Amino acid sequence: MRVCTFCGQRFASNDWQCPRCGWAPLIRKGFISFLNEDPLSGESFDSEYFARLHHLEKENFWFQHRTRLIIRAIEEYFPYSKKILEIGCGTGLVLSEVGRSFSDVSLSGSDLFVEGLHFAKSRMPDAAFYQMDACCMPFEDEFDLILALDVLEHIEDDSRAINELCRSLKYGGGLIITVPQHQWLWSIQDEKAYHKRRYARKELMDKLVKNGFQVIYATSFITLLLPVLVFSRIYGRIITRTQYEYDPMRELKIAYSLNRILCIISKTEELLLRAGISFPAGGSLLCIGRKGR
């Protein structure tokens, strides 16, 4: 079911024009846009970010680790999902892996910035992509599964976003979320990434329950590498005091040999998670919910 973001009318249609008020979304830079204006005009944003991310993320241990966790979560909890949306899909790395891992799925992706959608479309030409705000989604009872991977921490009103995700899912549909964890890890890296917060597990679980979800699984990850993350954040504070510019991509620029070592450690962590261990602490948090209580 589609929802007019102008008047709120629910309707089933093959196009996006509202039958009540006639409103229709814009086409911005080749993508259907549900925003009234381009967000680049309202905040400081490096338009080259997605090109740099696209270059670095595919071989980076952290992105590989998170992607494997997401694929395994879908296999275990939502293997029969046929209609999947990723909000904040960026350059489409995870969505493309979902498409490779699962057959006969209809894939959609959205992002606030169309700059990332161009890369995502090149990876997944058959998927549907939208420029969309997670706090104002034009769907109701539409998807079997929604992925929100390192998105909520960017949103001021994250409870509203979770409520929108719930409305967009079919009853019994699934939600897979990852977020940065532990406010005591807050650093300039979070500031440069435009984060609003880092999460405690109970905080995120409570917000999911209050907005219509049953939490069926939660664990920390980047646990075995937590000491490395702490060191990296302390080092970042030191170099910020001694240098004029801080590179927000610094943590992604890892030497090949070190990246291989970190890959091995993260794969060890995956084996422990597969064995049923739920880590209480880690740099990131994975939480899985199902619509309906």
N, C-alpha and C positions, 0 to 999 in steps of 0.2 A: 504494500500500500504506500502511495506517495502522499506527502504532506506539503501543502503550499506554505512556504516560509513567510509569506506576506499576510495571508488572512487565516491560515490554520486549517483550511479545508482538506479533508481526507478524500483521496480519489484513486481509482485504478485506471490507468491509461498507458498507452505506449509512448506518449510524449509527456512533456513536463508542464504544459500550459494548464493553469488552474481553471476548472470549469465554472467556478463561482466568480472570481474576480479578474480572470484573464491574465494574471501575472505569469511570467515565464522567466527562467534563469538566463543570465547572460552567457555568451561564449567569450571567454577571455583567454587569449593566446592559445586557442585551439581546444580548450576544455570547458565543459559545462561548469559554470560558477554560480554558487548560491550566496556570494558575498556582494554587498553593494559597492564596495570599493576594494582596490588592490591593497592588501596589508602592507606592502612595501612602502607605501606612502605615509604610513603611520608610525613606523618604528625603525630603529637602526638595524639594518640587516645586510649582511654581505651576500650579494647575489651570486658570488663565486663559490659559496659554501657547498652547494650540492654537487658541483663538478669535482671539487676536492674530495668530498665524501665518497662519491661514486668511484673515484680512483683508489681510495684507501681501504674502504670497508670490506671488500670481497675477501681479502687475504688476512684481515685483522682477526686475531684470536677471539676478541670479545664479541664481534658480530657473528663469527662462526659458532661460537659457544651458544649465544642466545638463540640463533636460528635453529640449531639442533634441538634445543630445549622446546622451542615452539612446535617444531614438527612432531616431536615425541608426544607433547601434550595433546595435539590434535589426534594423533593415532590412538592414544589411550582413552581420551574423554569424548571426542567428537568425531569419530572416524566416518560417520555417514553424513556429515555436513555437505550440502550441495551448493549453498549460496553463502559466500564468505566475503566480508568487508574488512579491510585494514584501514583504520583512520590514522592519519599522520604517517602515511606509508613512505614518505621521503622518496628515495630513488628506486624503491620497489624491490630491494634485495630479498626481504623475507617473503613477499607475495610471490616472487618468481620461484622461490624454493617450494612454496606451498603448491604452486601449479605443477611443478615437476614431480612432486611426491604424491599427489592425489589426482586421479582421473575423474572426468565428468563433473568438475566443479565450475561454478560460475564465480569469477573473481572480480571484485571491485576494490578500488583504492581511492583514498582522498588525502588531501593535504591543504594546509592553509596557503602554501606557496606553490604556484604553478611551475616554478623553476625546477623543483624536484620531480614533478609529474612527467616532464619531458623524458627524463632518464627512466622513470618507471615504465612509461609507455614503450620505450625502446626495448626493455626487457620482457614486457608482457603486452604485445600489440593487440591481443584479443580481449584483454581485461577492460573494464569500464573505469574511468578515472574522473574525479570531481574535485573542484576547488570548494572546500566546505569547512565551516566552523563546527567543531564537535559540540558546541553548546547550542547549535541551531541546526539539527539534522532533518532533512526532508523525507524521512522514512517512518513507517510504523508497521510492526509485525512483518518485517521484510527479510531478515537474514537468519540463517541457522547458526552462524558464528561470526563474532566480531573480534578483531585483534586491535589492541591499543598498546603499542609497544614503545615505552618511553615517551609518552605523550602527555599524560595527566599532569606531570610536574610542571608543564609549560602553561597550564590553564589556571587562571585565577579562581574561577568558580568550578572546581573539579567535581563537586557534588552535582551540579547542574549537568555537566558533561556525562557523568555516569547515568543520570536519569534519562538523558537523551539516548544513550547506548541501549539502555533497557527497553525503551519504547521502540527502538528500531529492530529489536530482536523478536523472533517468533517465540511463543511460550515454550519453555524448555530449551531455548537456544543458549549457546555458550558465549562466554566472554573470557578472553585470555589477556591479562594485563602484565606488563613489566614496568617497574619504576625504580629510580635510584632510592636507596635505603639509608637510614640513619642520618638525622640532622647534624650529628656531631662530625660527619664527614663533609659538611658544607665547606666549599672553597671557591676560589675565583673561577675554577672550571665550571661550577654551577652558575655563577653570575654571567659568564661569557656565553653560556648555553641558554640564557634567559629562563632558568628554572625559577619557579616560585617557592619550591620546597623540596626536601627529601622526606621520605615516608617512614613511619613506624608501621609494623605489620598490623597491629590492632587498629590503627587509624584507618588504613585502607580497607580492611575487612569490615569495619563498622560502616564506612561510607557505602560499600557495596550492599550490605544487608539493608540499610535504610532506604536504598533506592531500588529495591525489588529483586535482589540477587541472593541466592544461596551459595555460600562459599564452599567449594568442594575440594579445594587443594590450595596450599600456600607453602612456599619455601623461599629461603634466601638462596642466592647463587653469587658467584664471585666470592666464595667463602674461603677456599684454600689460598686465594690470591689477595685476601683482605689486607695482610701486612704490606704487600707490595703497593696496594692502592693507597693505604695510609701514608707510606713513604712518598709516593708520587704527589699526593696532595700537600704534604709538608714541604717538599722540594719546590712545588709550584708557588707556595707562599714566599719562599726564600728568593726565587728568581724574580718574582714580581717586585720585590723591594729593590732589586739591583738592576733591573732592566726597564726600559720605557714601554716596551710592547710585550704583551703576553699572547702567545699563539694558542687559540682555543682548540686547534687540531693537534696540539702537542702530544696528547695521550694516544693518538692514533698513529703517530709517526714512530714506529717501533722497528728496530733493526731486525733483519730476517732471522738471524740465529736466536735472538731473544724471543721473537714472536713464536718460533717453533717450540721453544721451551714452555712458553705460556700456553700454547695449544695442548701440549702433553698434560700439563697440570689441569687444564680445564676439562680435558677428556676423562681424567681420573675422577674429577668432581662429578661428571655425568654418570660414571659407573656407580658412584656412591648414591646418587639420586635415584638411579634405576633400582638399586637394592632396597629402596624404601626409606632412606634417610631424608629427613626434612631439616635443613640447617636453620638454626635460630638467628644467625648473623651473617652478613655478607654485603658486598657493595650494591647489590641489586636484589629486588624482590619480585618473585613470580607469583601471581594470584589468579586462580581460575574460578569463575562463577557460572551459575546456571540461572536463567530467568525463571522466577516463580519460587515459592517457598513450600 
